[in-house]
Amino acid sequence: MKKVMIILAVAALAITAFGKINVLYMAQAGYQPSDMEQMGALFTELTGIDVEFTFVKYDEMHDKIITSSAVPFGTYDVVLLDLIWTAELGEKQLVTPLDSYITKQMREDIAPAIWDAFTYKGQTWAMPFLANFQLFFYNKAILKEAGYNHAPKTLEEMVEMMKAIKAKGILKYPWSDSWNQKEGLVCEYVWLTGAFGGDLFNENGEPVFNQGAGLKALEFMVMLLDEGLANPNSLNMDEPMAKDDFIARNVAFNTNWTFQYGFLNDPSVSNVVGEAEMGLIPVSESVYDPEKYYTATVSGFQGLAIPRNSGNKNEAWKFIRFVTSPIVQQAYLKEMPVWKSVQDNPWVRTVDPVMDIKAQEIAASHHRPKVAQYQEVSSILQRYIHLALEGKMSPKEALDEAVVRIDKVMK
C-alpha cells in the first residue's frame, strides 16, 4: 500500500532526474532510519537519483551541519534541521533559503506556527517535515491493578497514582524519562514549565525560568527522584532508552515524542501490547482548566534544509519535495503529518485513531527560545538542571546561576 501511494506521489510531482545526493539524518526520535531508507529507495527507483544516508545521534547533528557547511564544498545536500537551529543557521546563512521553491498552496496547507519555526528574518530556511511534539504514555493495566480506571488529568493526580503503584509493590519506579544531560532534558523541562503555566523566556526575550512556573517544574522533577517515584537511571536516559523502559513494562508513565506510539503494540519489541495508551500530558492542578488549559507539550518541529555549499540543490529539493509531500506523509502515519489536508483527511482519521489527541496536544505546544545563541543557552540549561537533579545544587540555586550565565551569553 505504501509503495502504491508513493508511486502516485511521484507521478503527481512529475520528477525525473539523475545523479546522487547525500542526506544527513537523525537516528533517534521521529521517522526511523528504516523509514527514511524506504523513502530513499523508492525515490531512487522512480527518479534515478541515488540517495546516500548518514545517520547520527541527535546531539551530533548540529556540529556536523556547522562543520560541513563551513567549507567551500560540503558533504551533504540535505540535512535535518531542528527548529532551535533556525536562527543560528539563518543568521550565518549556512543553509539555502527555500522561499523560491515553496508555493502558495504549500504555505496554505501547513499551519503558520509550523512555518514560523523555520522562518528567520523574513526567509524560510527549511521545509517542514516532522510536526514532532511530546505526548503522554501510560499503562492502563498497571493503573487498574493500583485501583484506577482512568489516566491522570493533573500532575498531582499522577503523583497520587504513582505513590499507590509503589506502595502496593507493583513497580519500584512508576516513572522514567529522558533526563540525561542533552537537549532532551531541556525539552522535558520546557513542557513541565508549561504544565505549571509558564515559559522559559518572557515576551521580551529575557530568561525568567528561575521563578514561578520554571522553578516549580524543576522542583517537581527533583521531588520525583527524592521520593523514589522516578527511576534514577533517567539521569542517563535519552528518548529511545526511555521508550524501551516503558515498553519493557518497567514503568507506568512517561512522556516522549510521537515516535513512541508506533512501538506500543508491536509484539516483536513490546511487553505492553494491549495495555499501553497514548494521551494528553497532565498539567498542574494550579493551572488546570478543562476548557482552556488542560495539557501542555514541547514542540520539536523538524525540517529538511539544503546546505549553502551543496552542489546538487535542484536534486536536493526534489528529494525534499518528495519525502515531505502530503501523500508520502499519509503513507507514514506513525509520525504527525505537517499538512492540514492530511491531518483532516477522513481516511487518515480512521486509520489513525489518536489523530484527535495529537491535534489537541500540538495546539498546546510550548517552544524553546528562538535565539541565535541557542546552543550556548541550551548547554547552560542542561548543565544546571542536571546538577539539581543530581542533588548537587538546589533547584533555586541552579536556576539562578543558569539565568546569570545566560544573561552574559545574550549580551
N, C-alpha and C positions, 0 to 999 in steps of 0.2 A: 504493500500500500504506500509506504513512504517513497519508494523508488518511483512509482507511477506519478505520485503527486509532484515530486521534484522534477521529473521529466517534463511535466506540464508547465512547471515554473520556468524552466529553461526555454521552452517554446514561447512562452509569453514574453520573456525578456529578450528573446531573439539575439543571443550572444554566440558568436562563433569567432574563435581566435586560436592562436598557437603561442607557445612559449612556456615559461616557468616562473612561478612566484614562490617566495619564501614567507611563511607565516609564523609569527611568534604568538603563542597562546599559552593560557594558564592551565596547569594540571592541578586543579583544586576544586573550588565550588563552581557552579554554573554548568554549561554544557561540558560534558566529559570528553577526554581525548578521543574515545571511540566514536562519539557523535561527530566531532569535527573531522575525523578521518573518513567517516562515511560521506559527509557532505563534500569533502575534498575529492574523494574518489569519483563521485557522481559528477561533480563539476568538471573534472578532468575528462571523464568518459564522454561528456556531452559538449565540451568546448575545445578540447585539445590542449588546454593549458594545464601543465603539470603543477601540482601543489606539494611543497615540502614543508612539513610542520616541525617546529621546535617547541616542545612543551617544557615549561619550567614551573616551579612553585611560585605562588603569587608574590611572595616577598622578594623574588629575584627579578620580577617583570620590570619594575621601574628602572633599575640600574641598567638592565640590558637595553631598554629603549633609549635611555640617555646616551650610553656609550656608543651604540651602533648608529645613532643619529648625529653624532658629533664629528664624523669623518666624511670625506667627500663622497665615497661610495659605500652605501650601507649594506648590511647583511640581510635586512628584512624589507619586504614590500608591503606587508600588512602586519599591524601589531594590535593587540588588545589594549584598550585604554580605559582605565578606571576613571570615573568621574572626578576623583580627587586630584588627578594629574592634569586636568584640562587647563587650569590657569597657568601652571608652570610650563607645560609643553606649548601652549598657545603664546605665552609671553616670550619664550625663547624661539618660537617658530620652528620647532623640531619636527612637527608634522605638517601635512598639507591641508589648507582649508578646503572643505568639500562643498561649499555653497554652490559652485558652478555645476556640480553633479546632481544636487538634490532638487527634485521637482516640487511644484506647489502641491500636487496630490500627495506626495510623500509627507510633506510638512503637515498637511491637514489630517493625516491618518495616525499621527503619533502625538501624544499629549504634550502640551507646551512644557510641562515640568521635566519631561524626559529630554526634550531638545535642549532645554536650558542647562542641563547637566553638562552638555558638551559644547556650550557656547561661551566664548570669552572675547571681550572687546568687539562684539558685533559679528564675529565669524564662527562658523561651525567646524570643529576640529576632529570630530569622529562621527560615524554613522551609528545611531543607537542599535544595539544588538541584543542586549540582555537587560530586561527590566527586573534586575535582581533586588531582593529585599528579604528581610528575615521574617520568619513565621514561628508559631508556637507548636511544639510537638509534645504529645502526652500519651501515656499508656492507660487506656480506659479499663483494661483488665486489672491492672495494679490498683487503680483508683477504686474499683469495685471491691477488691479484696480489703481495702482500707476503710470501706464503708461509704464511698461517694459514687454517685451516678452521673456526674457532670464535670466538665472542665472548669477550672477556676476562672472567675471573671476579674479578680483583683490579685495583686501580688500578695496581699495579706492572706487572702483565702488560700492561695497556693502554698504559702508557708505553713498554714494550719494543716493542709493536706500532707505536706512533706513530713511534718512532725509526727503525724499519725502513722504514716508509712514506716518511718524509722522506729517509732515506739512499738509497733506490732512486729518488728523484726522482718518485715517483708523485703526491705532493701537497706543496706548500710548507708548509702548516699543516694537520696532521691533525685539529685540534680547534678548535671555536669555541663560544661560549656567550653568554648574555645577562648581561654583566658591566658594563653601564652603571650610573651612579650613581643607581639607582632601587631600588624594592622587590625587583625580580627578583634583584638582586645579593645581597640578604640571603637569599633563598630558595636560591640556589646555595651560599652559604656554610653554610646550615643542613644541607643534605643531605651536603655534604662533611665537615662536622664529624661528622655521623652515620656517614659512611663510615670515619672514624677512631675510631669507638666512643663518641662523646660528644654532648653537647647544649650550647647556648649558656649556659643558666642551670641552676643546681642545684635540688635539691628544695626549698630554702628561698627560691627566687626571687632568687638572687644571681647576677650575671654571672660566669662562670668561663671564658669563651672565650679569654682571653689566656694560657692554659696548656694542656697536654695536647692533646686532640683538636682544639680550636679553633685553636690555634697551628699544629699540623701541617696543618690544612686550608688556612689562608692561605699557609703556606709552599709547599704543593703548587701552589696557583694561581699564585703568583709564579714557581715553577720552570717551569711550562708556558710562561709568557711568556718567561722568560730563555733557555730552551733552544730557542725558536722552534717549539714544538710547538702552542701556541695562537695563533690569529690575533690580532694586536694590536688589530684592529678590534673584537674582543669588548668592549673597554672602552667602546665606543659603541653596542653592540647591545642591543635588547630581545628578547623572546621571538619575535615574528614575524620579526624580522631574522635571528635565529639559525636559525629554521626555514627561511627562504629560503636561507641559506648551505648548509644541509645538503641540501635537495632540489635545489639547483643543482649538487650533486656537488663542491663546493669543499672539503669536509672529510669525514673518515671517521667521526667520532664527535661526538655532543653529547648533552646531556640537555635535556629540555623537558617541558612539560605534555602531558597526554593528547591535546590537540587536534592535535599534530603528526602523529600516526599517520594521521589522515584524509587527509593530503596526500601520503603516501609513494608511493602507486600511482595517483595522478591524473595521467594523461598530459598533461593540459592545462597543468599547472604544474610537474610533477616531472621531473627528469632522472635519477632513481634508481629508476624503476619496475622491479620485479623484483630490485633489488639491495639495497634497504634493509630492515632488520629492526628490530623493537622488542623490547627485552629488559630484564633486571634490571640496575639500576645496580650497578657493581662497588664493593666495599669494599676497604680496605687489607688486605694480607696479614697485618698485625699483629693484626687482629681477626677475620679470615675464619674461619668455621666452616661447613662445608657443610650442617650440620643446624640450627644455631641462629642464625648471624649471617652471612648471605651477600649481603645487599643493604641499602640504606638510601635513603630518599627524604625529601622535604619535603612536608608537607600544604599544600594550597591550597584547602581546602573553602570553598565559597561558598553563600550562602543568599539568599533573597528576603525583604525586610523591608518593613513598612508604616510610613512616617514618622508621627510622632505627630500632625502637623498636616495629614494627608491628610483631605480632605472626602469621600472615597469609599472608606472602609475595607472595607465589605462587598464592593463590586465588586473592590477590590484583592485581597481574599482569594480570591474566585472565580477570578481570573486566576492567582494563585499556586498554588492547588489544582489548576488545570488543567495548567499547564506543568510542575509538579513531580510529577504523577500517574504511577504506575508504567507505565501503558500508553503515555503520551506519551514517557516516557524510553525505553521499549522501542523506540519508533519512531526515536529519535535516538541510536543506539548508538556514534556517534563519540566520545561522552563516557561516562565511567563512571557508570552509574546509582547513585543513593543507596540504592535499595531492595534488600534481600536477596533478595526474591522474584524480582526481575528478574535480579539477578546469577546466581542459581542456576537460572534457567529453562532447561530443556534446549534449547529453540529458540534462545534467546539464545546459549548456549554453542556452538551450531552456526554461527550467523550471525557471531558474534564469536570467532574462533579464538584471540585473545590474552586472553580474559577471565581465564584462569587466571594468566597473567603479571601482569595488573593486580591480581588478588586477592592474589597474593604480595607485590607491591610496596606496595600500600596498607597491608598488615599491618606493613610496616617503616617506617611514617611517623614522622618527627621533626617537632615543632611549633615554630613561632616563639613567643616568650614571650607569654603571655596576660595582659597588664598594661594598665591604663587609660592609661598613658603610652606606649603602644607607638609612636605616631607619632614622638615625640622619640627613643625608643630606636632605632628603625629609621633615622632620619635620621643619628644618630651613627654607627651601624654602617656605613651606606652610605658616609659621608664617609671614615672611616678605613680601611676595607677598600680603597676605591678609591685612596686615597693610597699604600697599599702596592703595589697593582697597577701604579700609575704609576711606582713606584720612588722616590717622594719620602720614604718612611719605610720602615724595616724592618718585617716582619710583627710582631715582638715590640713594637717601639716604637708602632706603630699600634694594636695591640690593647690595650696597657697604657693608652694615652691614652683609648681608647674606654671602657674599664671605669671610669676615673676620672670621665669625663663622665656616664656612665650612672648611676653611684652618686649623683651630685649630683641628677640628674633624679628618681631613685626615692625620694629622701629627702623 
